[in-house]
Amino acid sequence: AASGKVPVSAFSLADLQSHARSSGTPLLNLLRDIRHAGVTSIAEAPIDVLDEAEAALDAVREAGLGLARLTVNRPAEPSARLAYIQRAAALQHALGWLPSFAPLPRSWAAASPTTGYEDVRQIALARLLADNIPSIQVDWSLYGPKLAQVALTFGADDLDAVPGRDDESEGRRRAT
């Protein structure tokens, strides 16, 4: 209610799916309750964590909710990274309403971090192989302004989680 006319997105679909399973509540009922509480869209659907992704995304739509983006939650081997992109494209082909895909993982392994080259390669592959998804996103707060800006030249067209305030502690060129 406090948001007024501002749309509210919240939750990970994987977390909601897990909660529905553990509580014995059908996912569709849980999603309808969330919509009734004022949420207009689910914030993310991590395709590497979701069980029966197509059915879960169908439930989102049936509950009258939108989806902010498909995501990848955990880092993976190069062959699995390609599989995630193909899975995202297949989901869009089946459903036809997915607005965006963020192909870079939301977390990473400190012991084996990716390189900037691997990250922009993943963005380029997502743009080429998931060309049926309108928007390819990069998370500014996770990957930083340098990679986010370079990713725009490799096929990304949306920067997510850009800070609302300028932080010039590292110089004006690194600020928002």
N, C-alpha and C positions, 0 to 999 in steps of 0.2 A: 504494500500500500504506500510505503514511503517513497517509492520510485516514481509515483505519478504516472506520466505517460512514457517514461524512459523504459525501454525493454530490458528485462532482466534475464541474463543467462547464468546458469549455475550447474554445478555437478559434473562429474565424469559418468558417462553411461556405464562404464565397467563397474564403478563403485555402486551405482544404483542397481545394476544387474546382480551383483554380489549380495547386496542388502535384501533385495527381493527374494533371492534364493534362500538366504539364511533365515528370513522372517516368515517364509511361506506365503508371502504376498505375491500375486501375479505382477510382473513388471508393468504391464499396462495399467493396472490399478494404481501402482505407485506413481507412475508418470502422470496420470490424471490428477492425483492428489497434489503433485508438485505444480501442475498447471493451475489448479484451483487456488493454490497459495500465492500465485502471481508470477511464477517463472514463465517466460515466453519461449526460451530455448535452452537446450542442453549445451553446456560449454564445450565439451569434447567427447569424442568417441574413439578411444585408442584401439586401433584395429589389431594390434598384437596381443591385446588382453581380452577383448570381447569374445564371449562364447556365442555362437550362432549370430554373428554380426547382422546379417540381413534381417532376421526376425526381430532382433532388438531395435534396429533402426526403423523397421515397419511399425513397431509399437510406439516409438517416438512420434512418428507421423500420425498414427491413429489417435494418440492422446492429444493431438492438436498443438504439439510443440515443434519448434524448429531445432536445428543443430548448427552450432557455430562452426565446428570444423571436425574433420577426421584427424586423428593424431597418431603418432607412434610413441609409445611410452618408454620402451627400453632400447638401448643400443643392440645391434645385431651384427652378425657376420655379413660380408658383402652380398652373398647370395640371398640371404633373408631380406636385406634392404630392398633388393629388386622385387622380391615376392610381395612385400608390403605395398609397393607402388602398384603392382599388378592387381593386388587384392582391392585397393582403393578404386582403381579404374573399373574393376568388375562390379563392385558395389554400386558405383555411380551408373553403370550400364543397366543394372537390375532395377535400381530405385529411381534414378533420374532427378533427384532433388537435392543432392549433397552440394553445399555451396563452396566448401574449401577443404584443402588438405594441407597439413603441416608435416612434411616427410622427415624432418629431422627429429631425433628422439628428444623427449622431454627431460630425460636424465642421461647420464653418461657414466662410464666406468673410469675412475681415476687411473687405474692401472693401464688402460689401453684407450686413451682419448683419440678421437678422430682428428684428422687434419682439416684445415680449411679447404684444401683441394677436395677431399672426400665429401665434405659437406656441400660445397657448391655443385659437385658432380651429382649428388643426390637430388638437389633442387632441379638441375637440368634434366635429369632422367624423369623426375616427376612431371615436369612440364611437357616433356615429349611423350611419355607413355600413359599419363593420366590426362590427356588433352581434353577429355570429356568433363573434367572438373573445372569449373570456372576460375577458381582462385588457388594459387599455391602460396602458402604463408611461411614466414620465418619469424620466430619469436625473438624480438629485440632484446628483451631482458635476459634470456637464456644464452643467446649467441653473440650479443654485443653489437654495437653500431657498425663496426667495420665489416663483419661477416654479413650482417643484414643488408648493408648497402651494396656489397659486392653481389650478394644473392639476387638482387634486383636485376642485375645485368645477365644472370644465368637462368632467368625464367620465373623467379618469384615476382608476385605483383602485389603483395600485401605484407606489411610489417605488423605483427601482433605484439601486444604488451609494450608499446612505446610509452615511456614515462610521461606523465602529464606535466611535470616540472623539469626545467633545465637544471642539470647538475654540472656546473662548470668547474668542479674540483679538479678534473683532469685536463682542463683547458677548453676553450670555446669550441674548437673543432670536434671534440668528442661529446659535446652536449647534444641534447635532443634537437 
